[in-house]
């Protein structure tokens, strides 16, 4: 009974213990990364994958765009030939480029550097932006430590992905919005369109709150992100991008080419349990509509700003059918906002324990999903959304 009480009130998660957990996990991360590099050949890890795995897609697309133009960067045959050339393999692993044309400007700049330099520059720049944004939410000596020790940080770093940038944009945008700087907030929100599935519910929240300046600035930013690549690469970049998206939808999302255990969504959970594609889409559609409705009510309510902000982040993740585990670094600002609200108004039953579970969900999601067909990332998102709705009341 005493153990259950401890779990309920979360008394074991005091400031000193949180610091110790963060220090231990950060040290484990540093040692793991050191071993990871030491067992590589300087380009490929011990399993034969390029360091920064998913960054290969960025490097290849950027290299093709520099040589042959933006539309060519979405040509899967060209991508495969470049993979063969870089990896020096006849039948190499293949990392497709699945990002909007505006992101080509970033990957072209990165591709002008050698592969490893590009990966490390991209990770260092976006990691600094992420830590700086987290410090805006959680001012104090522990902010940077906890931000760096957040378990999904290591996952995102190893994959060379853009989770740090997305987490920073959410955190910066929300911080600016509630500080009354709507135009700058809208600019940050608009940039989230580099991974558009996470920006779908932003208009819902901004409209519900009457944040029209932020809404207008976000819309203008997205429009600019459509116009600039059209001017730079030509209109044919859009059919090329849309064709690649159709292929990705069928092969990656619906068929689970990367493994359903890696994707932390209702759609993927349904597919992992054997549901047909139509039923999985229906389940995801119901979830997305419910998330949008509840988010609208939340942002129309008199709930605390921190609760609204955390709700937007979690609802945005729940509404997407494609949420890979390394993207769950986006949970960091949501958890920081909930902790800040809890420090101000007190924590409810099981809230601390659920937040701890959510923090570690990204690193256990793949093995648990493979063994049990249960998505730990999705479970964490749903539990956090329940906490948010409860705190809103």
C-alpha positions as CSV (number, residue, x, y, z in Angstrom):
1,X,0.0,0.0,0.0
2,X,2.8,2.4,0.8
3,X,4.4,1.7,-2.6
4,X,1.1,2.5,-4.4
5,X,0.8,5.7,-2.4
6,X,4.3,6.7,-3.4
7,X,3.4,6.0,-7.1
8,X,0.2,8.0,-6.7
9,X,1.7,11.1,-5.1
10,X,5.1,10.9,-6.8
11,X,6.9,11.7,-3.7
12,X,10.0,9.8,-4.9
13,X,10.4,12.4,-7.7
14,X,11.8,15.3,-5.6
15,X,14.3,17.8,-7.0
16,X,17.4,15.9,-5.8
17,X,16.3,12.6,-7.3
18,X,15.3,14.2,-10.6
19,X,18.9,15.7,-10.8
20,X,20.4,12.3,-10.0
21,X,18.3,10.6,-12.7
22,X,19.3,13.2,-15.2
23,X,23.0,13.0,-14.4
24,X,23.0,9.2,-14.6
25,X,21.1,9.1,-17.8
26,X,23.3,11.8,-19.4
27,X,26.4,9.9,-18.4
28,X,24.9,6.7,-19.9
29,X,24.1,8.6,-23.1
30,X,27.7,10.0,-23.3
31,X,29.2,6.5,-22.7
32,X,26.8,4.9,-25.2
33,X,27.6,7.5,-27.9
34,X,31.3,7.1,-27.3
35,X,31.1,3.3,-27.7
36,X,28.9,3.9,-30.8
37,X,31.6,6.0,-32.4
38,X,34.5,3.8,-31.2
39,X,32.9,0.7,-32.8
40,X,32.3,2.4,-36.1
41,X,34.7,2.7,-39.0
42,X,34.3,6.5,-39.0
43,X,31.4,6.4,-41.5
44,X,29.4,3.3,-40.8
45,X,28.4,1.8,-37.4
46,X,29.1,-1.8,-36.5
47,X,25.8,-2.9,-38.2
48,X,26.9,-1.3,-41.5
49,X,24.6,1.7,-41.3
50,X,25.9,5.3,-41.9
51,X,26.3,7.3,-38.8
52,X,23.3,9.5,-38.4
53,X,21.3,7.0,-40.4
54,X,18.3,9.2,-41.5
55,X,20.6,12.1,-42.2
56,X,21.6,10.1,-45.3
57,X,18.3,11.1,-46.8
58,X,19.1,14.8,-46.2
59,X,22.6,14.5,-47.6
60,X,21.5,12.6,-50.7
61,X,18.6,14.9,-51.5
62,X,20.8,18.0,-51.0
63,X,23.5,16.6,-53.2
64,X,21.0,15.8,-56.0
65,X,19.4,19.2,-55.7
66,X,22.7,20.9,-56.0
67,X,23.6,19.0,-59.2
68,X,20.2,18.5,-60.9
69,X,17.7,20.8,-59.3
70,X,14.9,20.5,-56.7
71,X,12.5,18.2,-58.6
72,X,15.3,15.6,-59.1
73,X,15.8,15.4,-55.3
74,X,12.5,13.4,-55.1
75,X,13.4,10.9,-57.8
76,X,13.7,7.6,-56.0
77,X,15.9,6.1,-58.8
78,X,18.4,9.0,-58.6
79,X,18.4,8.7,-54.8
80,X,19.2,5.1,-54.9
81,X,22.1,5.6,-57.3
82,X,23.6,8.2,-55.0
83,X,23.1,5.8,-52.1
84,X,25.1,3.2,-54.0
85,X,27.8,5.7,-54.7
86,X,28.2,7.0,-51.2
87,X,27.8,3.6,-49.4
88,X,29.8,1.8,-52.0
89,X,27.3,-1.1,-52.0
90,X,25.4,-2.7,-54.9
91,X,22.2,-3.1,-52.9
92,X,22.4,-0.6,-50.1
93,X,19.8,0.3,-47.5
94,X,17.6,3.2,-48.7
95,X,16.5,6.3,-46.9
96,X,14.0,8.3,-48.9
97,X,13.6,12.1,-48.7
98,X,10.1,12.9,-47.4
99,X,10.1,16.6,-46.7
100,X,8.5,19.6,-48.4
101,X,10.5,21.6,-51.0
102,X,11.3,24.4,-48.6
103,X,13.5,22.0,-46.6
104,X,15.6,21.5,-49.7
105,X,17.3,24.9,-48.9
106,X,18.5,23.4,-45.6
107,X,19.7,20.1,-47.0
108,X,21.5,21.7,-49.9
109,X,23.5,23.8,-47.5
110,X,24.3,20.7,-45.4
111,X,25.2,18.7,-48.5
112,X,27.9,21.2,-49.4
113,X,29.8,19.8,-46.4
114,X,31.3,16.3,-46.1
115,X,28.7,13.8,-44.8
116,X,29.9,13.5,-41.2
117,X,30.5,17.3,-40.9
118,X,27.0,18.0,-42.2
119,X,25.5,15.6,-39.7
120,X,27.4,17.0,-36.8
121,X,26.8,20.7,-37.8
122,X,23.0,19.9,-38.2
123,X,22.8,18.2,-34.8
124,X,24.9,20.8,-33.0
125,X,22.9,23.7,-34.4
126,X,19.5,22.3,-33.7
127,X,20.5,20.9,-30.3
128,X,21.6,24.4,-29.2
129,X,18.3,25.8,-30.4
130,X,16.4,23.1,-28.5
131,X,18.3,23.6,-25.2
132,X,18.0,27.4,-25.5
133,X,14.2,27.1,-26.0
134,X,13.9,24.7,-23.1
135,X,15.7,27.2,-20.9
136,X,13.1,29.8,-21.7
137,X,10.4,27.4,-20.3
138,X,12.3,26.1,-17.3
139,X,14.6,28.8,-16.1
140,X,17.0,27.5,-13.5
141,X,20.2,25.5,-13.1
142,X,18.6,22.1,-13.9
143,X,17.0,23.3,-17.2
144,X,19.9,22.6,-19.5
145,X,20.8,19.3,-17.7
146,X,17.3,17.9,-18.0
147,X,16.9,19.1,-21.6
148,X,20.1,17.3,-22.6
149,X,19.3,14.2,-20.5
150,X,15.8,13.8,-22.0
151,X,15.9,10.3,-23.3
152,X,14.6,11.1,-26.8
153,X,17.5,13.4,-27.4
154,X,19.9,10.4,-27.9
155,X,17.4,8.8,-30.3
156,X,17.1,11.9,-32.4
157,X,20.9,12.5,-32.4
158,X,21.6,9.0,-33.6
159,X,19.1,9.3,-36.5
160,X,20.3,12.8,-37.5
161,X,16.6,13.9,-37.5
162,X,14.9,17.3,-37.1
163,X,13.2,16.6,-33.7
164,X,15.4,19.2,-32.0
165,X,14.3,21.9,-34.4
166,X,10.6,21.0,-34.1
167,X,10.7,21.0,-30.3
168,X,12.5,24.4,-30.4
169,X,9.9,25.8,-32.8
170,X,7.0,24.6,-30.6
171,X,8.6,26.0,-27.4
172,X,9.7,29.3,-28.9
173,X,6.3,29.8,-30.7
174,X,4.3,29.1,-27.5
175,X,6.5,31.2,-25.3
176,X,6.2,34.2,-27.8
177,X,2.5,33.7,-28.1
178,X,1.7,34.0,-24.4
179,X,4.2,36.9,-24.1
180,X,2.0,38.8,-26.5
181,X,4.3,38.6,-29.5
182,X,1.9,37.0,-31.9
183,X,3.6,37.8,-35.2
184,X,6.9,36.2,-34.1
185,X,5.0,33.3,-32.7
186,X,3.3,32.8,-36.0
187,X,6.6,32.8,-37.8
188,X,7.8,30.0,-35.5
189,X,4.6,28.1,-35.9
190,X,4.7,28.4,-39.7
191,X,8.2,26.9,-39.9
192,X,6.8,23.7,-38.3
193,X,5.5,23.1,-41.9
194,X,8.9,21.4,-42.6
195,X,7.1,18.4,-41.0
196,X,3.5,19.4,-41.9
197,X,1.8,16.6,-40.0
198,X,2.6,18.3,-36.7
199,X,1.1,21.6,-37.7
200,X,-2.4,20.5,-38.6
201,X,-4.0,21.5,-35.3
202,X,-2.2,24.8,-34.9
203,X,-5.0,26.7,-36.7
204,X,-7.5,25.1,-34.4
205,X,-5.8,26.4,-31.3
206,X,-5.1,29.9,-32.7
207,X,-8.6,30.4,-34.0
208,X,-10.1,29.1,-30.7
209,X,-8.0,31.7,-28.8
210,X,-8.6,34.5,-31.3
211,X,-4.9,34.8,-31.9
212,X,-5.4,36.3,-35.4
213,X,-2.0,38.0,-35.7
214,X,-0.2,34.7,-35.0
215,X,-2.6,32.9,-37.4
216,X,-1.9,35.4,-40.1
217,X,1.8,35.3,-39.6
218,X,1.9,31.5,-39.6
219,X,-0.2,31.4,-42.8
220,X,2.1,34.0,-44.5
221,X,5.2,31.9,-43.4
222,X,3.7,28.7,-44.9
223,X,2.8,30.6,-48.1
224,X,6.3,32.0,-48.4
225,X,7.7,28.5,-47.8
226,X,5.6,27.4,-50.9
227,X,6.6,30.4,-53.1
228,X,10.4,30.4,-52.5
229,X,11.1,26.9,-53.6
230,X,8.8,27.3,-56.6
231,X,10.8,30.4,-57.7
232,X,14.1,28.6,-56.9
233,X,13.4,25.2,-58.4
234,X,10.4,25.6,-60.7
235,X,6.8,24.5,-60.4
236,X,7.7,20.9,-61.3
237,X,9.2,20.5,-57.8
238,X,5.6,20.1,-56.4
239,X,4.4,17.2,-58.6
240,X,7.7,15.5,-57.8
241,X,7.2,16.0,-54.0
242,X,3.5,14.9,-54.1
243,X,4.4,11.7,-56.1
244,X,7.0,10.9,-53.4
245,X,4.4,11.5,-50.7
246,X,2.0,9.1,-52.3
247,X,4.7,6.4,-52.4
248,X,5.6,7.1,-48.8
249,X,2.0,6.9,-47.7
250,X,1.6,3.4,-49.2
251,X,5.0,1.9,-48.3
252,X,6.0,3.6,-45.1
253,X,2.7,4.6,-43.3
254,X,0.3,1.9,-44.5
255,X,2.6,-1.0,-45.1
256,X,5.0,-0.1,-42.2
257,X,8.2,-0.4,-44.2
258,X,10.2,1.0,-41.3
259,X,8.4,-1.2,-38.7
260,X,5.1,-0.3,-37.0
261,X,6.8,-0.6,-33.6
262,X,8.7,2.6,-34.5
263,X,5.6,4.7,-35.2
264,X,3.7,5.9,-32.1
265,X,0.3,6.7,-33.5
266,X,-3.2,5.2,-33.3
267,X,-3.0,4.2,-37.0
268,X,0.2,2.3,-36.4
269,X,-1.1,0.7,-33.2
270,X,-4.2,-0.5,-35.1
271,X,-2.0,-1.9,-37.9
272,X,0.4,-3.6,-35.4
273,X,-2.7,-5.4,-33.9
274,X,-3.7,-6.6,-37.4
275,X,-6.3,-4.1,-38.4
276,X,-6.8,-3.5,-42.1
277,X,-5.8,-0.2,-43.6
278,X,-9.3,1.2,-43.7
279,X,-10.1,0.4,-40.1
280,X,-6.7,1.9,-39.0
281,X,-7.5,5.1,-40.9
282,X,-11.0,5.2,-39.3
283,X,-9.5,4.8,-35.8
284,X,-6.9,7.5,-36.6
285,X,-9.6,9.8,-38.0
286,X,-11.8,9.5,-34.9
287,X,-8.7,10.2,-32.7
288,X,-7.7,13.3,-34.8
289,X,-11.2,14.7,-34.7
290,X,-11.5,14.2,-31.0
291,X,-8.1,15.7,-30.4
292,X,-9.1,18.8,-32.5
293,X,-12.4,19.2,-30.7
294,X,-10.9,18.9,-27.2
295,X,-8.1,21.2,-28.2
296,X,-10.6,23.8,-29.4
297,X,-12.4,23.6,-26.1
298,X,-9.2,23.8,-24.2
299,X,-8.0,26.9,-25.9
300,X,-11.4,28.5,-25.5
301,X,-11.4,27.8,-21.8
302,X,-9.8,29.7,-18.9
303,X,-7.2,27.0,-18.4
304,X,-3.7,28.1,-17.5
305,X,-1.5,29.1,-20.4
306,X,1.0,26.3,-19.7
307,X,-1.8,23.7,-19.8
308,X,-3.0,25.0,-23.1
309,X,0.5,25.0,-24.6
310,X,1.2,21.5,-23.5
311,X,-2.3,20.4,-24.8
312,X,-1.4,21.8,-28.2
313,X,1.8,19.8,-28.4
314,X,0.3,16.6,-27.3
315,X,-2.9,16.9,-29.5
316,X,-0.7,17.7,-32.5
317,X,1.2,14.4,-31.9
318,X,-2.0,12.4,-31.4
319,X,-3.6,13.8,-34.5
320,X,-0.8,12.5,-36.8
321,X,-0.8,8.9,-38.2
322,X,3.0,9.2,-38.5
323,X,4.9,9.9,-35.3
324,X,8.3,8.1,-35.2
325,X,9.8,7.5,-31.8
326,X,12.7,10.0,-32.3
327,X,10.1,12.7,-32.9
328,X,9.0,12.3,-29.3
329,X,11.8,14.8,-28.3
330,X,8.8,17.2,-29.0
331,X,7.5,15.9,-25.7
332,X,10.2,17.7,-23.8
333,X,8.6,21.2,-23.9
334,X,5.2,19.7,-23.2
335,X,6.5,18.0,-20.1
336,X,8.4,21.1,-19.0
337,X,5.2,23.2,-19.3
338,X,3.2,20.6,-17.2
339,X,5.9,20.5,-14.6
340,X,5.9,24.3,-14.4
341,X,2.2,24.3,-14.0
342,X,2.4,21.6,-11.3
343,X,5.0,23.6,-9.4
344,X,2.7,26.6,-9.4
345,X,-0.6,24.8,-8.6
346,X,0.3,21.4,-7.3
347,X,0.4,18.0,-8.9
348,X,-2.6,15.6,-9.1
349,X,-2.6,11.9,-8.4
350,X,-0.2,9.8,-10.6
351,X,0.8,12.9,-12.6
352,X,4.5,12.8,-11.7
353,X,4.7,9.0,-12.3
354,X,3.0,9.4,-15.7
355,X,5.3,12.2,-16.7
356,X,8.3,10.0,-15.8
357,X,6.9,7.2,-17.9
358,X,6.3,9.6,-20.8
359,X,9.9,10.8,-20.6
360,X,11.3,7.3,-21.0
361,X,8.7,6.0,-23.4
362,X,10.7,7.0,-26.5
363,X,13.6,4.6,-25.6
364,X,11.4,1.6,-24.7
365,X,8.9,2.0,-27.5
366,X,10.7,-0.1,-30.1
367,X,11.6,-3.1,-28.0
368,X,8.3,-3.2,-26.2
369,X,6.4,-2.7,-29.4
370,X,8.3,-5.5,-31.1
371,X,7.7,-7.9,-28.1
372,X,4.1,-7.0,-27.2
373,X,2.6,-5.1,-30.2
374,X,1.7,-2.3,-27.7
375,X,2.8,1.3,-28.5
376,X,4.4,2.8,-25.4
377,X,4.7,6.2,-27.1
378,X,1.0,6.3,-27.9
379,X,0.2,5.2,-24.3
380,X,2.3,8.1,-23.0
381,X,0.6,10.6,-25.3
382,X,-2.9,9.5,-24.3
383,X,-2.0,9.5,-20.6
384,X,-0.5,13.0,-20.8
385,X,-3.6,14.3,-22.7
386,X,-5.8,13.0,-19.9
387,X,-3.7,14.9,-17.4
388,X,-4.0,18.0,-19.4
389,X,-7.8,17.8,-19.7
390,X,-8.0,17.1,-15.9
391,X,-5.7,20.1,-15.1
392,X,-7.8,22.3,-17.4
393,X,-10.8,21.7,-15.2
